[in-house]
Amino acid sequence: MSGDTIRQAVKVLRTGGIVAYPTEAVYGLGCDPGNEVSLRRLLAIKQRDAGKGLILIAADFGQLARWLAEIDPAVRDRALASWPGPVTWLWPAGNSVSSLLRGDHSTLAVRITRHPLAAQLCAMFGGALVSTSANRSNQPAARSPDEVRRIFGDEIDFILEGVTGGRDAPSEIRDVITGQTVRAGGSESGA
């Protein structure tokens, strides 16, 4: 993947656009988490209930920190030990986090991605990105650029073409405070 292609995707994100990109299991849809107009548009395109909340992915913890409340360092370190990887943590949200991101919850779903293209996109964007599966609500998620085009047509501003990371199912979701599993994760294909 050329740096120019990723720079094009970053330009779209910075101007309020929505980008589709490969993640560990499926194609994701992303936007700037600080742009409320983009968040509303993304939720409308997906036909997703805003009360469910969204996931943020990042290349490193520094990109997530501004969105999160401080927690006990030992608990934080337990989460950090699982990253980068397929665990999404429900983390107490910072005071100023939009309800469009956290939904009807006091937590925000966050993950440091292991997918090299998604991580590079976050790194070049310079911050965390929304990462929600590329599908209409309650429909199967796209696993290729062609499926993204079939589902969304021209509703998406840019498709960053690449290969998903080989996982059969989306990431595991756990509560960072209790460690409880909220959603079991899939495995690597063929594992």
ZIJOQUI-V698391 format. One line per field, one symbol per residue. ss: DSSP state (A for helix, B for strand, O for the rest). A space follows every 50 residues. Layout:
# ZIJOQUI-V698391
ss->???
This chain:
# ZIJOQUI-V698391
ss->OOAAAAAAAAAAAAOOOOBBBBOOOOBBBBOBOOOAAAAAAAAAAAOOOA AAOOBBBBOOAAAAAOOBOOOOAAAAAAAAOOOOOOBBBBBBBOOOOOAA AAOOOOBBBBBBOOOAAAAAAAAAAOOOBBOBBOOOOOOOOOOOAAAAAA AAAAAOOBBBOOOOOOBOOOOBBBBOOOOOBBBOOOOBOOO
